[in-house]
């Protein structure tokens, strides 16, 4: 059986856990490092730290670890109003079963309506400025509310995700002076195979879009499946130059 046909079973695509789960040789050490970092973050207190979850593969791993370790770290999701139905369903399940509280932050409805009325439903395809303006309304403003009063947040950034993220540290203090925020990146050193090994081993609930070759999942209009050989984040804002592919959540000033 060829490698391409092996991704299918009885005519249906194989599960992402079957395709991607490949633990690296140092996985156990990475897991211990991640657990220690999450405990360090939790020690700051529930009023100081929070996890930012996109409900992607990396973030469901972190949420699972927070719950498994019984850490008092609240979680938030940016419910942009443009997410896939699969993502919304996962959000509901996560809120129902997570020990840690999971809060959804939504954009201001009137601002969204005004943007669409002025620029159209598909404004993000017209220019980078309009796409970033849409991200600003749907993500950046709700993010500011989610992080208000916090001194630290936890993300699912990994060095392997893109060239722009190749130097992601475990603890990022570059925005302490400007924003008063420390960023914990507990999966910084993990590979994609490590992520899926953890999901498969622990039976973690995940977005079924990952089974349809969506490695990185954002808003529905700005996310597509990728083909064999494409870069990890090539399905995000695929009509733009690679160097522009950040919504602002993790862009450096």
N, C-alpha and C positions, 0 to 999 in steps of 0.2 A: 504494500500500500504506500502511495506517495505521501510526502509530508503534508501536502495541501489537502489530500483526501482524508488524512488521519485527523484533521480538525473537525470532521463531521461523523456523526454516529446516527445511523438509520435516517439520513437525510437532514438531520438537525445539527446546527453548530455545537461543538463541544463547549462545555462550561469553561469559563475563564480559569477556574481553579485547576482544570485538567491541562489546559494549554500552558499556563504561565508558572505554576507553582514549582519553583526550583530554588531550594535553600542554598545560599552561598556557604562556603566552608567555615566562615566565621559568624554564621547566623546566631548561634547561642550567645556569643560575646556581644553582638549587636543588640540582641533582645535585652540582655542584662543592662547594657548601657542605656537603652531606651527607658527601661523600668526605673532606673536610678534617676534619670533626668526628669521623668514625670513626677516622681516623689519629691524631687527638689523643687519643681514648679508648684506642686500642691502645698508645700510648706509655706508658700507666700500667703496662703489664705484664699477663701472663696471670693472675697471682695476684691482681690488683687489680680487674680489670674483666671483665664477662660480659654477653652479650646474653640478655635474657628474651624467649623466642619463644612466642607463642600459636599459631604456624603459620598465622596469618591473613595477608591480602594484604600488609599493611605489613611484617610480620615476615619473610616470605619474601624481600621486597626487601632488607631489611637483611642477612639471612644471605647472600644472593647477592652483595651488595657486599663483605661481609667475606671471602668466598671469592675473589671476583674480584680484590680488592686484596691478597690473600694476607696478611691481617692475623691476628695471633695472638690472636684473641679467642674464648674458649670460649663455647658456646651452651647454654642449658638450656631445657627445656620442662616445664611442670607437667602431668604425666599424672595427671589427677584421679581416674581410675577411672570417669568418667562422660562421656568424650568420644565423639563420633560415630566410627563405624567409618572414615569417610573421613579424619578427622583422624588417627586412629591409623595408617592406611596411609601418610599423608604423613609422619608422624613416622619411620616405618621407612625410607622412601625418603630422607629428609633425613639420617638417621644413616648410611645406606649411602653416600651420594654427597658429603657435605659434607667439605671439607678440614679445616675447623675442627671440633673434637670437639663432639658434641651429646649431652648427658646428660639423661635423663628423671628427674624427681623425683616420687615417688608419696607419697600420704598413708599414715599408719600404718594398716595393715589393721584392727587390733583396735579402733582409735578409730572408724573408719568403721562397722564392724559394730555397735559399741555405739550409735552415733548412730542407725542405721537401726532397730535393735531397740527403742530407746527412743521414737523419733519417727516411724518409718515411712519407706517409700521415697520418698514424695512430701511430706516435711516442708517442703521449700522453698516450697510453695504455701500453706502454712498461715499463715505470718507472716513479716515481714521479719526478725525476730530469728532464727527458725529457718533462714531462707535464708542469713543472714549467718553463722550458726553452721556451716552446711554448707560455705560458702565458706572459713571459717576452718580447718576440718579438711582440706579438699581442696586449698586454694590457699595460704592464709596460712602455715600451719606448714611445708609444703614450700618455700615461697618463702624463709622464714627460713633454712632449711638451705642453699638454693641461694646465698644472699647472704652466708652466714657467712664472715667474714674478707675480704670484698670492700670496696672503697672507692668503687666506681662500678658502675652498670649501664646498659644500653642498652635502650630501649623503642621501640615503634612508635606512640607517642602522636602524634596530629595535632590541631591546633586545630579543624579542620573536623568532627571526630567528634561533638562534642556541646557544649552550652552550658557544661557543667562543665569542658571541656577547652579552652575558647576562648582561654585565656591561656597555654597550654603553651609554655615557652621552649625554646630549643635546648639549653641547659644549665641544669638546675634544681639549685640548691644549698640549697634550703629545708630539706632534711633532713640536712645535714651536721652540724649541731649536735646533733640528737636521735638520729640513727642512724649518723652517720659515712659517709653515702652521697651521692654526686653522681649525678644521673640525666641521662643523655644522651638527647635526643629528636631524632635526626637527620632525621626526616621531619616535624618540627613544622610546617613551612611548606608541605608538599606538599598538593595537592588529591587527591581520590579519582581523578580523571582522570590525574594525574601518576603515581600508584601503578600504575595499570593500563597506562599507556603504557610504563612501565619493564618490567613483567612481559611485555607483548606483544612489545616490542622485543628483549628478551633471552631470551625463551623460558623464563621462570622457572616451575618446577613450583609449582602452587598447589592449594589445597583445592577439589575439584570442587563442594562445596556453594556456592561463590561463583557457580557457573553456575545455581544454583537459587534465586537472590535472597536469599542469606544474606550480607550485607555484613560483619557482625560475628558471629564464631563462638566460642562458649564450650562449656560442658557441654551435652550433648544435652537434658536436661530443661528447661534454662533458655534455650534458643535456638530461634527459629523464623524462617522466611522473612518478609520484609516485602513490603508491597504498594506500588504506585506512589504516591508522595506522602508516605509515612511517613518519619519521621526515621531517620537512619543507624543508631542504636542502639535503635530501637523494638522490634526482635526479641529483645532481651535483657531478661529479667525483665519481660516485657510486662504482667504483672498488677500491677506496682508503679508507684508514682508516679515520674515522670521524675527527680525530685531524688534518689531513692534508688538509682539505677542504677549503683552501683559495688560491686565485690566486696570492696574493701579494698586491692587491690594498688596502686592509685594514688590512694587517698583521702588527703587531708591531715588531719593531726591537728588 
